[in-house]
């Protein structure tokens, strides 16, 4: 029996879930894996949490660095989040010779390469499965089971909050504000939902996945991110009528011009597997040259899902510690350019509010033709009381830069009142 001593920093929702799993399955881990996982040091600034979780006061502290500096602790679990103190905690733990498990996507998307190299230099592990997809196993499959492949694409729904909102906008006709209020009431969205609804959470996750599959270093600030704040239920409804679903997709794709990486609302065919992913569920779609297409699906958030991934990492780190296994370190060996969003080539959906006059369509269509952007379809959705009409264009594949130029020229036309929506369309 190998006894492995663990220090836990951060007793929020996920931290409480980790304590619950370690307690409930302690004997199972002993029997199945020959591992006696013991929580010997715990830190949180909110000291009331210690009693609430039934922890022994003797192992509790409000000082995170008392955990990283404890000579008994062999594995440190960092669950405080953010990129400030959390980074200092991870650095301190590695400097003290301890293996580290984190669920911190923001930290790994900004400083992951540096931290992984630091861990590798010391023969230590830094594991971060819970940082993407909650309980969905994706990091380990990409680093192990799928390494025989040259991955061309990794994309998916990696934010449960926005997927819950979009599902209810599509199925129940809720407005953005109504969907957000419901998500907040149910605890799926924070009081400040910016990280979710502005696409930043998804951007951090796709940066991590791109770094792994393309053996490069992709950071959060390199990801073009757009959220769903401006998405209207009208467009969700129109998309459904056209045979599409709208999802907040995180996309990383290798192209001749570099890595195409972005997060934004996307129209995808309603028959595609990702279109059926509803509620708070996540799904990650990977394409390899040997394996073909594979999809990873499951709950992307919540105490149980994230804690499951954290404890799974702890078990693997404990196995490696007890058997002196060689550590798989950072595989980011290549320097690959990030392709600017202006070079993106895809199809586009544009909804415009225009004067209902003869010749309007011809004037607008001429703008598309001048930029050599061909149109797949044109639809008019009726006339309003103020004498305006909704016109919807769907283009064939076009360059983002050309679409932006077209929008600028359309907005300058006296007959165009507004560009109400621009949504990228992926054929997948």
C-alpha positions, 0 to 999 in steps of 0.5 A: 500500500502506497500512502500519498499525502495531499494538500488542497488549496481552495474550498469552493464548489469544486474543492468541496466535491474533491473532499467528498470523492476522496472520502467516499471512495478512499477504500476503493482507491486502496483496494483497486489502485493500492493507493492510500490518498490522505488529505493532510493539509487544507487552505482557504481564506474563508475559514468557516468552510472548514467546519462546514466540510467537517475537516479536522481543524489541525490540518486547516489554515488560511495560508495557501503557502503553508500547504506548498511549504509543508514537507509532508505534502506530496501533491498540491491541488490548486483550486483558487482560480485566477492568474495571480496568487494561483500562479504563485502557489503553483510555482511555490509547489513546484519549487518545493518538489511537489506534483501539482493538479489544477483546474485553472484554465485561465492560468494554464492558458496564460502561463501554462507553457512556462509552468509545464517547462518548470515542472518538466525540468524538475521531473514533476507533473503538472496535471490540468484535466479539469481545466477543459470540459469539466468531467469530460476526459479530453486532455489525457486522450489528446496527450496519450491515446490520440498521439499517433494522429496528426490532428487537423481540427479540434472544436466544440461546445466548451461552456455550459452556461452559454449552451444552456442559454442558447438551448432555451433561446432555441427551444423556448423562444427566450430572449437573451436577458430571460435566458441569462436570468434563468441561468443565474437563478439556477446557479449556472451563471455568475452574478457577473457572467462576463467570462461565459457570455463574452466567450473568454472562458471558452477562449482559454479552453480552446487555447489549451487544446490547440497548444496540445494538438498542434504542439505549439504554444497558444495563449489566451490573448491570441484567441479571437473571442466573441460572445453571445450578448448581441445574439437575438432570439430572432436569429436563433429562430431564423437559423432553425428555419434554415436548418441550422442551430446556433452554438457558441463554438470554440474552434482550432484548425490547422491551415496552410497559413497557421492556426485558425483559432476563434470563439464566436456564435456559429450556425452549424447544420442541425443534423450535426452531432454538435447541434444536438448537444443541449443544456449545460452539456459540453462536447468536443469534436476532434479530427485526426488523420488516422482515427477520423472524427471522434467526439467527447461528450458530457457535463462540462460544469458542476462540483461533481464533474470537475471534482471527478477530473481533479481526483482522476489527475490526483490518482494518476499523479499518485500512481506515477509518484509511487512507481517512479514513472517517467513524466510526460511533459510539455510537447509544445515543440513547434512554432506555428503562426496564428492566422489573423481573423481577417484571413478566415474563410467561411460562410456568413449570415447577415440580417439587415434592416432596410427601407422597403423600396424598389431597387434596395436589393439591387444596390445591396447585392451590387456591394457583394458583387463588387467584392466578389462575394457570391450569395447562397440565398436572399430572404425578406422577412416581411415589412414593419409598420415603420416601412422597413424590412428585414433582409437576410443574406447567406453567402458562399465561402468568403474572406472575413476581410471582404465581409467586413468591407462589405458591411462598411459599405452597406452601412453607408447606404442611405437605405440600410438602417442597421446591420442587425446580425452577423453570424459565421456559418460552418458546414462541418 
